[in-house]
Amino acid sequence: MLKASLEKNKADLLVWAEVRKNINENWSNASKGIGRKVFHRTADLQINNSEKGTTMIFQRLRAIFLLGLTLSCAASFALEEGDTIPEFNLASIYEGQPNIQLSNLEGKTLYIDFWASWCAPCITSLPLYNELYDKYKDNGLEVIAINVDNPIEDGLDFLLDTPLDFLIPQDPEGDAAELFGVIGMPSSYLVSPDGNVELVHMGFRNGDINVIEE
């Protein structure tokens, strides 16, 4: 899928270089507002061990109900193939690095991946995405791996052992994950240079990298 997308959009990259000169710098504002908050933060889900057993059971059932409701809402607004990617502007996980925003990535084929250090499939997929990036970066590919660890130090510790060459924004509060309608880790999106989602990929198993690349 990635290889086909890069070949299909090779000519578009040249066109974008010219179009970029004439685009009003505020063009990206039009896409703002597409994202919708779908995760309801429920601070009252923690169980007080000092309460009676019946209260604990009630709270656990309530937590399960709210989690199911949250995932159902997220799925309703999740990005799908053919959708337009929402505008984002995220701080880099690395201190002192510039923000990563969609408006600075015009004309690029994007592979956006949401990951966390506690996600076992992410640990497998990220090094393979790094190889993919090194292979196709000269053809206009940009990989953006959005880290959702909170605290972000957990993500940084992972990156000390597994350095990656592509852009890594931080999303500790899950705002970008809500914007995309992410309901599991890892979740990835292949985006064409004109901002259309061409592939949505959830999870990561053996052989998935070949499906994504082709």
Solvent accessible surface area in square Angstrom, and as a share of the most:
residue,aa,sasa,rsa
1,M,76,0.34
2,L,0,0.00
3,K,67,0.28
4,A,52,0.40
5,S,3,0.02
6,L,9,0.04
7,E,114,0.51
8,K,143,0.61
9,N,4,0.02
10,K,124,0.52
11,A,68,0.52
12,D,56,0.29
13,L,44,0.22
14,L,137,0.68
15,V,89,0.51
16,W,49,0.17
17,A,42,0.32
18,E,105,0.47
19,V,62,0.36
20,R,109,0.40
21,K,152,0.64
22,N,131,0.67
23,I,49,0.25
24,N,101,0.52
25,E,155,0.69
26,N,89,0.45
27,W,89,0.31
28,S,12,0.08
29,N,76,0.39
30,A,95,0.74
31,S,19,0.12
32,K,122,0.52
33,G,74,0.71
34,I,90,0.45
35,G,21,0.20
36,R,148,0.54
37,K,128,0.54
38,V,3,0.02
39,F,54,0.22
40,H,111,0.49
41,R,152,0.56
42,T,42,0.24
43,A,105,0.81
44,D,76,0.39
45,L,49,0.24
46,Q,159,0.71
47,I,50,0.25
48,N,77,0.40
49,N,128,0.66
50,S,99,0.64
51,E,67,0.30
52,K,161,0.68
53,G,45,0.44
54,T,106,0.62
55,T,50,0.29
56,M,35,0.16
57,I,100,0.51
58,F,129,0.54
59,Q,38,0.17
60,R,122,0.45
61,L,112,0.56
62,R,93,0.34
63,A,25,0.20
64,I,117,0.59
65,F,136,0.56
66,L,35,0.17
67,L,106,0.53
68,G,39,0.38
69,L,80,0.40
70,T,15,0.09
71,L,69,0.34
72,S,66,0.43
73,C,34,0.20
74,A,0,0.00
75,A,53,0.41
76,S,84,0.54
77,F,92,0.38
78,A,28,0.22
79,L,18,0.09
80,E,110,0.49
81,E,100,0.45
82,G,58,0.56
83,D,54,0.28
84,T,71,0.41
85,I,3,0.02
86,P,2,0.01
87,E,19,0.08
88,F,8,0.03
89,N,84,0.43
90,L,23,0.11
91,A,45,0.35
92,S,11,0.07
93,I,3,0.02
94,Y,85,0.32
95,E,178,0.80
96,G,78,0.75
97,Q,104,0.46
98,P,103,0.65
99,N,77,0.39
100,I,11,0.06
101,Q,52,0.23
102,L,20,0.10
103,S,24,0.16
104,N,103,0.53
105,L,20,0.10
106,E,28,0.12
107,G,4,0.04
108,K,70,0.30
109,T,1,0.01
110,L,4,0.02
111,Y,1,0.00
112,I,0,0.00
113,D,0,0.00
114,F,0,0.00
115,W,0,0.00
116,A,0,0.00
117,S,28,0.18
118,W,173,0.61
119,C,5,0.03
120,A,73,0.57
121,P,48,0.30
122,C,0,0.00
123,I,84,0.43
124,T,72,0.42
125,S,0,0.00
126,L,0,0.00
127,P,50,0.31
128,L,53,0.26
129,Y,0,0.00
130,N,23,0.12
131,E,115,0.51
132,L,8,0.04
133,Y,29,0.11
134,D,64,0.33
135,K,127,0.54
136,Y,15,0.06
137,K,88,0.37
138,D,133,0.69
139,N,67,0.34
140,G,9,0.09
141,L,2,0.01
142,E,22,0.10
143,V,1,0.00
144,I,0,0.00
145,A,0,0.00
146,I,0,0.00
147,N,0,0.00
148,V,22,0.13
149,D,2,0.01
150,N,98,0.50
151,P,72,0.45
152,I,35,0.18
153,E,95,0.43
154,D,64,0.33
155,G,0,0.00
156,L,51,0.25
157,D,82,0.42
158,F,26,0.11
159,L,9,0.04
160,L,147,0.73
161,D,125,0.65
162,T,31,0.18
163,P,101,0.64
164,L,19,0.09
165,D,90,0.47
166,F,11,0.04
167,L,62,0.31
168,I,3,0.01
169,P,0,0.00
170,Q,39,0.17
171,D,6,0.03
172,P,41,0.25
173,E,103,0.46
174,G,16,0.16
175,D,65,0.34
176,A,4,0.03
177,A,10,0.08
178,E,8,0.03
179,L,47,0.23
180,F,0,0.00
181,G,2,0.02
182,V,5,0.03
183,I,69,0.35
184,G,26,0.25
185,M,45,0.20
186,P,2,0.01
187,S,1,0.01
188,S,2,0.01
189,Y,6,0.02
190,L,0,0.00
191,V,1,0.00
192,S,5,0.03
193,P,9,0.06
194,D,87,0.45
195,G,14,0.13
196,N,58,0.30
197,V,2,0.01
198,E,39,0.18
199,L,23,0.12
200,V,42,0.24
201,H,28,0.12
202,M,105,0.47
203,G,27,0.26
204,F,19,0.08
205,R,195,0.71
206,N,153,0.78
207,G,40,0.38
208,D,23,0.12
209,I,30,0.15
210,N,90,0.46
211,V,94,0.54
212,I,0,0.00
213,E,23,0.10
214,E,111,0.50
